[in-house]
Amino acid sequence: MNSYDAEVYRNFLLASGWLETDQINDALLVMVNTCAVRQKSVDKAKNFILRLQHLKKERSFYVGLTGCASSLDDFEKLIKKGSVDFYHGPLNAMEVPESFKEFTGNLYSCSNKITATYQKKSSISAYLPIIHGCNSFCSYCIVPLVRGREISIPFDILHKTIRQGVSEGIKEWLLLGQNVNHYGMDFKQKITFSSLMNKIASIDGVLRLDFITSHPKEFEEDLLKVMQDHPTIYRHFHLPLQSGDDEILLRMKRGYTVARYESVIEKIRHYFPNASLTTDIIVGFPGETAKSFDNTMQFIEKIKFDTVYAAVYSHRPGTLSSTFPDILNPEYSKKQLQELLDMQKNIARIQLKRFLNSTNEVFILSSKGAHTYEGKTLEEKSIIVSSTHELKAGDLAKVSIESIKKGVLHGSVLV
């Protein structure tokens, strides 16, 4: 979502006649886009602005501050001191705010109205937000406070944007949202996320389609039926678990139990036995005990995720959990985090073996040398492919998966 916000600002500036540079010393305007999910991200942005403040003593330029963290107290002093010349929160919209147009001296002569904007990952792949904001209000999460309530982008705008991207060679799309399952719930005539996926997967030229993030409490079987009808959709599911203990999930206000989460996984594996499953875990949430952490460890071992993105609980001012009195020692939580990651590393290594001696339709990403290519399986697993005939980025190839080297699949194209 932050990448999307940055692209909206970037497109507006380019359309208004600005030129882009990656050298700060050449810039008249430096835009700093921030993330508020973890304090480490906030600190990095704050330190960067302090470095810019030092540079401003040597020459004149302007600093713009945007994104989730711009409204936090961390930046209030910097704004008051004049270290920041423009600031605005997350967009939650499809064009830059009027205040930014005024700040950049735009005289409203630019006729290029920004609608939905995709950000290229490569010449063949792009990100596309479909919904802004979040209505979930998990107790630890600052996103609803800084990004606001959910706003879905109408399908006709998404369709036009995707068609434009396809005409420019984009074949792989990653749909973004804090909770994609809520797509269309804010429309008068409600549209489900599964019906949106069906429409987008039916667009000519869309060869691969993915989405992030799904919420376990709203995950519906209809989506799996749509995916079954469209083999272009990756068999990859990122479902943030956060904790494998019901009491902690309740304190997190996640809206589901461990049993409910497991039932979702069972449905996924019923439709797609080899589906790739990834998740998020928060270690050291206020009130977490040795027993609740052990429950999480046991559940991770039971589900056998392909990847676990884990981090120690980050205290976010303004969230409900920031008022909880039983904050854990972060040093103790870091040790638990390492224990979890060590276990998951072994699970991931074993799980990867299920693809050996199978065939898969691989999406080619790039060339790695003579007759060697990098690609992704339908489960979004990285794979190195050898081929007797030439391939190019965006091609689809039927591949026999033969070995695993350094945690990466290797295979050969079947002629």
C-alpha positions in Angstrom: 0.0 0.0 0.0 2.9 2.4 0.7 4.4 1.6 -2.6 1.1 2.4 -4.2 0.9 5.8 -2.4 4.4 6.6 -3.6 3.4 5.8 -7.2 0.4 8.1 -7.0 2.6 11.0 -5.9 5.2 10.1 -8.5 2.8 9.9 -11.4 1.2 13.2 -10.4 4.6 15.0 -10.3 5.7 13.5 -13.6 2.4 14.5 -15.2 3.0 18.0 -13.8 6.3 18.4 -15.6 8.7 17.3 -12.8 11.7 15.2 -13.5 12.8 12.3 -11.3 16.2 11.7 -9.8 17.7 9.2 -7.4 20.3 11.6 -6.2 19.3 13.7 -3.2 21.9 16.4 -4.1 20.1 17.0 -7.4 16.6 17.2 -6.0 14.4 20.2 -5.3 11.9 18.0 -3.6 12.5 14.9 -1.5 9.4 12.8 -0.7 9.6 10.6 2.4 6.9 7.9 2.6 6.4 6.3 6.0 5.1 3.1 7.5 3.6 3.0 11.1 3.2 -0.8 11.6 6.4 -1.2 13.6 8.5 1.3 15.5 11.6 0.3 13.7 10.1 1.6 10.4 9.1 4.9 12.1 12.6 5.3 13.6 14.2 4.8 10.2 12.1 7.4 8.6 12.7 9.8 11.4 16.5 9.4 11.2 16.4 9.9 7.5 14.6 13.2 7.9 17.1 14.3 10.4 19.9 13.6 7.8 17.9 15.6 5.3 17.7 18.4 7.9 21.5 18.5 8.1 21.7 18.6 4.3 19.3 21.5 4.1 21.9 23.6 5.9 24.2 23.2 2.9 21.6 23.9 0.1 18.0 24.7 -0.4 15.4 21.9 -1.1 12.1 20.8 0.2 11.0 17.7 2.1 7.6 16.1 1.8 6.4 13.7 4.5 3.6 11.2 3.7 2.2 7.9 4.7 0.9 6.1 7.8 3.4 7.5 10.3 3.3 11.2 9.3 0.6 12.0 11.9 2.4 10.4 14.8 4.0 12.3 17.6 7.4 11.1 16.5 7.3 13.6 13.6 5.5 16.5 15.4 8.7 18.3 16.6 10.3 17.9 13.2 7.3 19.4 11.5 7.2 22.3 14.0 11.0 22.9 13.5 10.5 23.3 9.8 12.4 20.1 8.9 9.4 19.1 6.9 7.8 21.4 4.4 4.7 19.4 3.5 3.1 16.5 5.4 0.0 14.4 4.8 -1.3 11.1 6.0 -1.9 8.0 3.8 -3.9 8.7 0.6 -6.8 6.4 0.9 -7.7 7.8 -2.5 -6.7 7.6 -6.1 -5.1 11.0 -6.5 -2.9 13.4 -4.5 -4.6 15.8 -2.0 -5.3 19.4 -3.1 -2.8 20.6 -0.5 -0.1 18.8 -2.3 -1.1 20.4 -5.7 -0.9 23.8 -4.0 2.4 23.0 -2.4 4.0 22.0 -5.7 2.8 25.1 -7.4 0.3 23.3 -9.6 -2.1 25.8 -11.2 -4.7 23.1 -11.9 -3.6 23.0 -15.5 -2.7 19.4 -15.5 -5.6 17.5 -17.1 -4.2 14.0 -16.3 -6.5 12.9 -13.5 -5.1 10.0 -11.6 -7.4 7.1 -11.1 -6.2 3.6 -10.1 -2.4 3.3 -10.4 -0.4 0.1 -10.6 3.3 -0.1 -9.6 5.6 -2.3 -11.7 7.6 -5.0 -10.0 9.2 -5.7 -13.3 8.4 -5.4 -17.0 5.9 -8.2 -16.7 4.6 -7.9 -13.1 2.7 -5.2 -11.1 1.0 -4.4 -7.8 -2.5 -3.1 -7.8 -4.4 -1.9 -4.7 -8.1 -2.8 -4.8 -9.1 -1.5 -1.3 -7.7 1.1 1.0 -8.0 1.3 4.8 -9.2 -1.2 7.3 -12.3 -1.7 9.5 -11.0 -4.6 11.6 -9.3 -2.7 14.5 -7.1 -5.5 15.8 -5.9 -4.4 19.2 -2.2 -4.1 18.2 -2.6 -2.6 14.8 -2.2 1.1 13.9 -3.4 0.8 10.3 -7.1 1.7 10.9 -6.0 4.8 12.8 -3.7 6.1 10.1 -5.2 4.8 6.9 -8.9 5.2 7.9 -11.9 3.2 7.0 -12.2 0.9 4.0 -12.7 2.3 0.5 -12.9 -0.2 -2.4 -11.9 0.9 -5.9 -14.8 0.3 -8.4 -14.3 -2.6 -10.8 -14.7 -0.4 -13.9 -11.6 1.6 -12.8 -9.7 -1.6 -11.9 -10.6 -3.1 -15.3 -9.5 -0.1 -17.2 -6.2 0.0 -15.3 -5.5 -3.7 -15.8 -6.3 -3.5 -19.6 -3.8 -0.6 -19.8 -1.2 -2.6 -18.0 -1.8 -5.7 -20.2 -1.3 -3.5 -23.3 2.1 -2.5 -21.8 3.2 -6.1 -21.3 2.0 -6.7 -17.7 1.1 -10.4 -17.3 1.3 -11.0 -13.6 -0.8 -9.0 -11.1 -0.7 -8.8 -7.3 -3.9 -7.4 -5.8 -3.3 -5.5 -2.6 -5.5 -4.6 0.4 -5.2 -4.7 4.2 -8.1 -7.1 4.1 -9.0 -8.1 0.5 -11.9 -10.2 1.7 -13.7 -6.9 2.6 -13.6 -5.7 -1.1 -16.9 -4.3 -2.2 -18.6 -4.3 1.2 -18.7 -0.5 1.2 -20.6 -0.4 -2.2 -24.3 0.2 -2.2 -24.6 -2.9 -4.4 -22.2 -5.1 -2.6 -19.6 -7.1 -4.6 -17.7 -10.0 -3.1 -14.0 -10.5 -3.4 -14.5 -13.9 -5.0 -16.6 -12.3 -7.8 -13.9 -9.6 -8.3 -11.3 -12.3 -8.6 -13.5 -14.1 -11.2 -13.8 -11.0 -13.3 -10.1 -10.1 -13.2 -9.0 -13.6 -13.9 -11.2 -13.6 -16.9 -9.5 -10.5 -18.5 -7.5 -11.5 -21.6 -3.8 -11.2 -21.0 -3.8 -11.8 -17.3 -1.6 -14.9 -17.1 -1.0 -14.9 -13.3 -3.0 -13.4 -10.5 -2.3 -13.2 -6.7 -3.7 -11.4 -3.7 -2.7 -10.2 -0.3 -3.8 -10.0 2.5 -6.7 -12.3 3.5 -8.3 -12.3 6.9 -9.0 -15.8 8.4 -12.3 -14.7 9.9 -13.7 -13.6 6.6 -12.2 -16.3 4.3 -14.9 -17.9 2.2 -15.1 -21.2 0.3 -16.5 -19.3 -2.8 -13.0 -17.9 -3.4 -11.6 -21.5 -3.6 -14.3 -22.4 -6.2 -13.3 -19.4 -8.3 -9.6 -20.4 -8.1 -10.5 -23.9 -9.2 -12.1 -22.4 -12.3 -9.1 -20.2 -13.0 -5.7 -22.0 -13.1 -4.1 -18.5 -13.7 -4.6 -17.7 -9.9 -1.6 -18.7 -7.8 -2.3 -21.5 -5.3 -0.8 -19.3 -2.6 -2.6 -18.2 0.6 -1.2 -15.7 3.0 -3.3 -16.0 6.1 -1.9 -14.1 9.2 -2.4 -16.3 12.2 -0.6 -13.9 14.7 -0.9 -16.4 17.5 -1.8 -20.1 18.0 -3.4 -19.5 21.4 -7.1 -18.7 21.7 -6.7 -16.4 24.7 -4.1 -14.3 22.9 -6.2 -14.2 19.8 -9.1 -12.8 21.9 -6.8 -10.1 23.3 -5.7 -9.3 19.8 -9.3 -8.9 18.7 -8.7 -11.2 15.7 -12.2 -12.5 15.6 -11.4 -16.2 15.1 -10.2 -19.2 17.2 -7.4 -21.6 16.4 -10.1 -24.2 15.5 -11.7 -21.7 13.0 -8.3 -21.0 11.4 -7.5 -24.7 11.1 -10.9 -25.3 9.4 -9.9 -22.7 6.8 -6.6 -24.5 6.1 -8.4 -27.8 5.8 -10.7 -26.3 3.1 -7.8 -24.9 1.2 -5.9 -28.2 1.2 -9.1 -30.0 0.2 -9.2 -28.0 -3.0 -5.4 -27.6 -3.5 -3.4 -30.2 -1.6 -0.1 -28.7 -2.5 -1.1 -25.1 -1.9 1.5 -22.8 -0.5 0.6 -21.4 3.0 2.3 -18.4 4.5 1.5 -16.5 7.7 2.4 -13.8 10.2 3.2 -14.4 13.8 3.6 -11.8 16.7 5.9 -13.1 19.4 5.7 -11.5 22.9 2.2 -10.0 22.7 1.2 -8.5 26.1 0.1 -11.3 28.4 1.7 -14.1 26.4 2.8 -16.8 28.7 5.2 -19.7 28.2 2.1 -21.9 27.7 0.5 -19.7 25.0 3.8 -19.4 23.2 4.1 -23.2 23.3 0.6 -23.5 21.9 1.7 -21.3 19.0 4.8 -23.4 18.4 2.7 -26.6 18.4 0.1 -25.1 16.0 2.8 -24.0 13.5 4.3 -27.5 13.6 0.9 -29.0 13.0 -0.1 -26.8 10.1 3.4 -26.9 8.5 3.5 -23.5 6.8 5.8 -22.9 3.9 6.9 -19.6 5.3 6.3 -17.8 8.6 7.0 -14.0 8.8 7.5 -13.5 12.6 8.4 -10.4 14.6 8.5 -9.4 18.3 5.5 -7.3 19.3 5.9 -3.7 18.5 4.2 -1.2 20.9 2.1 1.3 18.8 0.8 4.4 20.6 -2.9 4.8 20.1 -3.7 1.1 19.8 -5.7 -0.8 22.4 -2.8 -3.1 23.2 -0.7 -0.1 24.1 -2.9 0.3 27.2 -2.3 -3.3 28.3 -0.2 -3.4 31.5 1.5 -6.8 31.0 4.1 -5.9 28.4 6.8 -8.6 28.0 10.5 -8.2 28.2 11.6 -7.7 24.5 14.9 -9.5 25.1 13.1 -12.6 26.3 10.7 -12.4 23.3 13.6 -12.2 20.9 14.9 -15.5 22.2 11.5 -17.0 21.7 11.4 -15.5 18.2 14.6 -17.2 17.3 13.3 -20.5 18.6 10.3 -20.2 16.4 12.3 -19.3 13.3 14.7 -22.2 13.8 11.8 -24.6 14.0 10.1 -23.1 10.9 13.4 -23.3 8.9 13.3 -27.1 9.3 9.6 -27.3 8.5 10.1 -25.2 5.3 13.0 -27.5 4.2 10.9 -30.6 4.6 7.7 -29.0 3.0 9.6 -28.1 -0.1 10.3 -31.8 -0.8 6.6 -32.4 -1.7 7.2 -30.8 -5.1 10.0 -33.3 -6.1 9.2 -35.6 -9.0 6.1 -33.6 -10.1 5.2 -31.4 -13.0 4.2 -27.8 -12.8 3.2 -24.9 -15.1 6.0 -22.4 -14.4 5.8 -18.6 -15.0 9.2 -17.5 -16.3 10.5 -14.3 -14.6 14.0 -13.8 -16.1 17.0 -15.4 -17.8 19.8 -16.6 -15.5 22.3 -17.5 -18.3 22.6 -19.9 -21.2 19.4 -22.1 -21.3 18.7 -21.3 -17.6 15.8 -19.3 -16.3 14.2 -18.2 -13.0 10.5 -18.8 -12.6 7.6 -19.4 -10.2 5.5 -22.5 -9.8 1.7 -22.2 -9.4 2.3 -22.3 -5.7 4.7 -19.3 -6.0 7.7 -21.4 -5.3 11.0 -20.1 -6.8 12.4 -22.5 -9.4 15.5 -22.6 -11.6 14.5 -24.0 -15.0 16.8 -25.5 -17.7 15.5 -25.5 -21.2 16.8 -26.7 -24.6 14.8 -23.9 -26.4 14.8 -20.2 -25.7 12.3 -18.7 -23.2 11.5 -15.1 -22.2 10.0 -13.4 -19.2 6.3 -13.9 -19.1 6.3 -17.3 -20.8 4.6 -20.3 -19.4 6.5 -23.6 -19.4 5.6 -27.1 -18.3 8.4 -28.2 -16.0 9.5 -31.4 -14.4 10.8 -30.7 -10.9 13.8 -32.8 -10.3 15.9 -31.5 -7.4 16.4 -29.0 -4.5 19.6 -27.0 -4.3 20.2 -24.5 -1.5 16.5 -24.3 -0.7 15.4 -23.7 -4.3 13.6 -26.0 -6.7 15.3 -27.0 -10.0 13.7 -28.6 -13.0 13.7 -29.0 -16.8 11.2 -28.0 -19.4 9.2 -30.8 -20.9 9.2 -30.7 -24.7 
